[in-house]
């Protein structure tokens, strides 16, 4: 209501965020609901995800493309799992195996990517954010609401676990 | 040994597989709750106005915008202004401008602050302006709340939107004021009142009902 100062707005930024909201809001809810099985919780997770997306909006190129879509569902999955853990009052413990991550078609992954598909969701998220989207551990920490040290640790654990799976599968 | 290059390639393949596993976004329709839609409108505003949000958050110096409520819109004429020694509201097509008409000697600056804020409100920062102060709070939903006042006749002119708000006259501790309620639930409401004796203009703006704004206003106290 108050007109304090003339604000410099970016119409591109405005339309980009709104476009993401209108295009992917339902999909994000779908992903969150699958994990939380509760409408209100799923909406909270979607909102949490949008806060993180807003903080990184400048790093998003085309708002409607596969790369953006996967980034968005990765973030909302992370927020939904966080909320699930909080609801279970076990947020301090890493129960990584109890929630399944994205169920990808086995025919679409092979070799190392097939091994990533077998990782717990938290590990998948860090691998995707770091190696697909090029986020630093500091940036990942902000998006996951964890410390940078924990993000580094998570990255290391994810790679160790991946190596272990690769060996079991005879990939390496 | 898994190299970063191998991970980048595999992560890209995995991301593509995720994308292929997702349902078509157009098939994922969901009617979000009003609560969610309200929160999203605020978030969109925040993304649309990052400069303002950053400024308020970092307590940088901004131009104070103060508003004053008069019972009626004064005609913008020399005669009308001459009859008023104090703050004058000038109406434009879709906004109002307030400015101080006349001169007054301010010997000492009196400080004011709210004695009560609704539960969940968190003080963010405050800073001095010409003849006044601005207090910034956030509520549980991270919406900004502002209390501001000025007693300086030389302070900046004040602007207020005039479209999309309903006005109502109110009285705060024997001072006349107006409460502005937005037609859009996503926009904040404001209460503006004028202490004619001390030539002080007060304003509270936030996502509150009229009653809450008045309750806050009635707890405004002098600090010195």
Boltz contact constraints between the chains, C-beta under 6 A:
constraints:
  - contact:
      token1: [A, 1]
      token2: [B, 161]
      max_distance: 6.0
  - contact:
      token1: [A, 1]
      token2: [B, 187]
      max_distance: 6.0
  - contact:
      token1: [A, 1]
      token2: [B, 188]
      max_distance: 6.0
  - contact:
      token1: [A, 1]
      token2: [B, 190]
      max_distance: 6.0
  - contact:
      token1: [A, 2]
      token2: [B, 65]
      max_distance: 6.0
  - contact:
      token1: [A, 2]
      token2: [B, 205]
      max_distance: 6.0
  - contact:
      token1: [A, 3]
      token2: [B, 159]
      max_distance: 6.0
  - contact:
      token1: [A, 4]
      token2: [B, 62]
      max_distance: 6.0
  - contact:
      token1: [A, 4]
      token2: [B, 65]
      max_distance: 6.0
  - contact:
      token1: [A, 5]
      token2: [B, 62]
      max_distance: 6.0
  - contact:
      token1: [A, 5]
      token2: [B, 63]
      max_distance: 6.0
  - contact:
      token1: [A, 7]
      token2: [B, 49]
      max_distance: 6.0
  - contact:
      token1: [A, 7]
      token2: [B, 51]
      max_distance: 6.0
  - contact:
      token1: [A, 7]
      token2: [B, 52]
      max_distance: 6.0
  - contact:
      token1: [A, 8]
      token2: [B, 51]
      max_distance: 6.0
  - contact:
      token1: [A, 9]
      token2: [B, 48]
      max_distance: 6.0
  - contact:
      token1: [A, 14]
      token2: [B, 48]
      max_distance: 6.0
  - contact:
      token1: [A, 17]
      token2: [B, 47]
      max_distance: 6.0
  - contact:
      token1: [A, 23]
      token2: [B, 25]
      max_distance: 6.0
  - contact:
      token1: [A, 24]
      token2: [B, 25]
      max_distance: 6.0
  - contact:
      token1: [A, 26]
      token2: [B, 28]
      max_distance: 6.0
  - contact:
      token1: [A, 26]
      token2: [B, 29]
      max_distance: 6.0
  - contact:
      token1: [A, 26]
      token2: [B, 30]
      max_distance: 6.0
  - contact:
      token1: [A, 27]
      token2: [B, 25]
      max_distance: 6.0
  - contact:
      token1: [A, 27]
      token2: [B, 28]
      max_distance: 6.0
  - contact:
      token1: [A, 29]
      token2: [B, 30]
      max_distance: 6.0
  - contact:
      token1: [A, 30]
      token2: [B, 28]
      max_distance: 6.0
  - contact:
      token1: [A, 43]
      token2: [B, 36]
      max_distance: 6.0
  - contact:
      token1: [A, 47]
      token2: [B, 39]
      max_distance: 6.0
  - contact:
      token1: [A, 50]
      token2: [B, 43]
      max_distance: 6.0
  - contact:
      token1: [A, 54]
      token2: [B, 47]
      max_distance: 6.0
  - contact:
      token1: [A, 66]
      token2: [B, 19]
      max_distance: 6.0
  - contact:
      token1: [A, 69]
      token2: [B, 19]
      max_distance: 6.0
  - contact:
      token1: [A, 70]
      token2: [B, 15]
      max_distance: 6.0
  - contact:
      token1: [A, 70]
      token2: [B, 18]
      max_distance: 6.0
  - contact:
      token1: [A, 70]
      token2: [B, 19]
      max_distance: 6.0
  - contact:
      token1: [A, 102]
      token2: [B, 18]
      max_distance: 6.0
  - contact:
      token1: [A, 102]
      token2: [B, 21]
      max_distance: 6.0
  - contact:
      token1: [A, 104]
      token2: [B, 17]
      max_distance: 6.0
  - contact:
      token1: [A, 104]
      token2: [B, 18]
      max_distance: 6.0
  - contact:
      token1: [A, 104]
      token2: [B, 21]
      max_distance: 6.0
  - contact:
      token1: [A, 108]
      token2: [B, 17]
      max_distance: 6.0
  - contact:
      token1: [A, 108]
      token2: [B, 20]
      max_distance: 6.0
  - contact:
      token1: [A, 109]
      token2: [B, 17]
      max_distance: 6.0
  - contact:
      token1: [A, 112]
      token2: [B, 6]
      max_distance: 6.0
  - contact:
      token1: [A, 112]
      token2: [B, 10]
      max_distance: 6.0
  - contact:
      token1: [A, 113]
      token2: [B, 10]
      max_distance: 6.0
  - contact:
      token1: [A, 113]
      token2: [B, 13]
      max_distance: 6.0
  - contact:
      token1: [A, 113]
      token2: [B, 14]
      max_distance: 6.0
  - contact:
      token1: [A, 116]
      token2: [B, 10]
      max_distance: 6.0
  - contact:
      token1: [A, 116]
      token2: [B, 14]
      max_distance: 6.0
  - contact:
      token1: [A, 127]
      token2: [B, 11]
      max_distance: 6.0
  - contact:
      token1: [A, 128]
      token2: [B, 11]
      max_distance: 6.0
  - contact:
      token1: [A, 128]
      token2: [B, 15]
      max_distance: 6.0
  - contact:
      token1: [A, 131]
      token2: [B, 7]
      max_distance: 6.0
  - contact:
      token1: [A, 131]
      token2: [B, 8]
      max_distance: 6.0
  - contact:
      token1: [A, 131]
      token2: [B, 11]
      max_distance: 6.0
  - contact:
      token1: [A, 132]
      token2: [B, 11]
      max_distance: 6.0
  - contact:
      token1: [A, 132]
      token2: [B, 12]
      max_distance: 6.0
  - contact:
      token1: [A, 132]
      token2: [B, 15]
      max_distance: 6.0
  - contact:
      token1: [A, 163]
      token2: [B, 2]
      max_distance: 6.0
